[in-house]
Amino acid sequence: MSIDTSRSICSVAILDEKNNIFYKENSLHNQHTKDLFSLIHSIFEESKNNYNSITDIAVVVGPGSFTGIRAGIAAAQGIQLTTNITVHGISTLEMQAYSIHKFIKNTDKPIKAIISTHHTIYTQIFTSNILPLTNISIVSNSDTHENSHITYKNIPEITINAKTAAMTLVHKINNKLPSLSLIPIYENTNFKKI
């Protein structure tokens, strides 16, 4: 199961053993704490799953919405306390890099992921297999001017949501890649400013 509360819309997904993906999102913006558990119960009904059938939970730890990220992490930790399900932190940067990796197959070139929030642009470089090569770096929007966008030619728009988080988690587990801690990325003080 995966939980993404890093944006204004809250979403949950379940990827089952047959690679069927079940996905739900709320239609109201910034209603994470109100809607999250009703979305989880709804997706359990649709997918015919429950907490006992879930082996791992991915929760998006940012960058993104301050309040939303906290709500998602708290929910995942609460579920973990009552069920002993393993919880993995996933960043929106990893999710973007994974999406690029899936689109551009058979390349050894590093992938640079860029996520923009209200005041900051976060960037990180990954191997073609989504292993981080660098720590997260930040660039202030006011410092970027016309270089604030990177265009990946022939890549469709990348969607960041719980569905992407679920697929990223499966990739990380299958490739024995490290999980992130459940600390919101905006609280990390090890950012390199560029």
C-alpha positions in Angstrom: 0.0 0.0 0.0 1.2 3.6 -0.6 0.1 6.9 0.8 0.8 10.3 -0.8 -0.2 13.4 1.0 2.7 15.5 -0.3 0.4 17.5 -2.7 -2.9 19.2 -2.3 -4.8 16.0 -3.3 -4.4 13.0 -1.0 -4.1 9.6 -2.7 -3.7 5.9 -1.7 -2.8 2.9 -3.8 -2.5 -0.9 -3.5 -0.4 -3.0 -5.8 -1.3 -6.6 -5.4 0.7 -9.8 -6.1 -0.7 -10.0 -9.7 0.5 -6.4 -10.3 -3.1 -5.1 -10.3 -3.1 -1.5 -9.1 -6.0 0.0 -7.1 -6.0 3.7 -6.7 -8.1 6.3 -4.9 -7.7 10.0 -4.4 -9.8 12.7 -2.8 -11.4 15.4 -4.8 -11.1 18.1 -2.2 -7.9 20.0 -1.8 -6.0 19.9 1.5 -8.4 17.5 3.3 -5.7 14.9 4.1 -6.4 14.3 7.8 -10.1 14.2 7.1 -10.1 11.9 4.1 -7.0 9.6 4.4 -8.5 6.7 6.4 -11.8 6.8 4.4 -9.7 6.5 1.3 -7.8 3.6 2.8 -11.0 1.7 3.8 -12.5 2.4 0.4 -9.4 1.0 -1.4 -9.5 -2.1 0.9 -13.1 -2.8 -0.1 -12.3 -2.3 -3.8 -9.2 -4.5 -3.8 -10.6 -7.0 -1.4 -7.6 -6.5 0.9 -7.2 -5.5 4.6 -4.3 -4.6 6.9 -3.5 -8.3 7.3 -2.8 -8.7 3.6 -0.5 -5.7 3.3 3.2 -6.5 3.6 4.7 -3.0 3.1 3.6 0.6 3.1 5.2 3.4 1.2 4.6 6.9 2.5 5.8 10.0 0.6 8.1 12.1 2.9 8.4 15.1 0.5 9.3 17.5 -0.7 5.8 18.8 -0.7 3.1 20.1 1.6 4.2 20.7 5.2 0.9 19.6 6.8 0.1 16.9 4.2 3.5 15.2 4.7 3.1 15.1 8.4 -0.5 13.7 8.1 0.7 10.9 5.8 3.7 10.0 8.0 1.6 10.0 11.2 -1.0 7.7 9.5 1.6 5.3 8.3 3.3 5.2 11.7 -0.1 4.6 13.4 -0.8 1.7 11.0 2.7 0.3 11.7 2.3 0.4 15.5 -0.9 -1.6 15.3 0.0 -4.1 12.5 3.8 -4.3 12.4 3.7 -3.7 8.6 7.1 -2.3 7.4 6.9 1.4 6.4 9.2 2.9 3.8 9.8 6.5 3.2 9.7 7.5 -0.5 10.6 11.0 -1.8 8.9 12.7 -4.7 12.4 13.0 -6.2 12.7 9.2 -6.2 9.2 8.9 -7.7 10.1 11.3 -10.5 13.4 9.5 -11.2 11.6 6.2 -11.2 9.1 7.5 -13.8 11.9 8.7 -16.0 13.7 5.4 -15.6 10.6 3.5 -16.7 10.2 5.7 -19.8 13.9 5.8 -20.9 14.8 2.1 -20.7 18.3 0.7 -21.3 20.3 3.7 -20.4 23.2 4.1 -18.0 23.0 7.9 -17.9 22.3 9.4 -14.5 18.8 10.9 -13.9 18.4 14.3 -12.5 15.1 14.8 -10.6 13.7 18.2 -9.9 10.7 19.0 -7.8 9.4 22.6 -7.2 7.5 23.6 -4.2 6.1 27.1 -3.4 9.5 28.7 -2.5 12.1 26.1 -3.3 13.4 23.8 -6.0 14.8 20.5 -4.9 17.0 18.4 -7.0 18.8 15.1 -6.7 20.8 12.9 -9.1 20.2 9.1 -9.3 21.8 6.2 -11.1 19.7 4.8 -14.0 18.5 2.2 -11.4 17.3 4.9 -8.9 20.2 4.7 -6.5 21.0 8.2 -5.2 24.3 9.6 -6.4 23.9 12.9 -4.6 22.2 14.2 -1.5 19.2 16.5 -2.1 20.2 20.0 -3.1 18.0 23.1 -3.0 17.8 26.2 -5.2 15.7 29.2 -4.3 13.1 30.1 -6.9 14.4 33.6 -6.9 17.9 32.4 -7.8 16.9 30.3 -10.8 15.6 32.8 -13.3 15.2 31.2 -16.8 17.0 28.0 -15.7 14.2 26.8 -13.4 13.0 24.1 -15.9 14.6 21.1 -17.3 12.8 19.5 -20.3 13.0 15.8 -20.9 12.3 15.5 -24.6 9.7 12.9 -25.6 8.7 12.1 -22.0 5.0 12.5 -21.2 4.0 14.5 -18.2 5.1 12.7 -15.0 2.4 12.1 -12.5 3.4 12.0 -8.8 0.8 10.2 -6.6 0.3 7.1 -4.5 0.3 4.9 -7.7 3.8 6.1 -8.5 4.9 5.6 -4.9 3.7 2.0 -4.9 5.6 1.2 -8.2 8.7 3.0 -6.9 8.6 1.0 -3.6 8.4 -2.3 -5.5 11.4 -1.3 -7.7 13.3 -0.3 -4.6 12.5 -3.6 -2.8 13.3 -5.7 -5.9 16.6 -4.0 -6.4 17.5 -3.9 -2.6 17.7 -0.1 -2.6 17.7 1.7 0.7 14.5 3.2 2.2 14.4 6.8 3.4 13.6 7.5 7.0 10.2 8.7 8.0 11.5 12.2 8.5 9.9 14.9 6.4 12.4 16.1 3.8 11.8 19.8 4.6 13.2 19.1 8.1 16.4 17.7 6.7 19.3 20.1 7.3 21.9 18.4 5.2 20.8 20.1 1.9 23.4 21.5 -0.3 22.4 24.9 -1.6 23.3 25.6 -5.2 
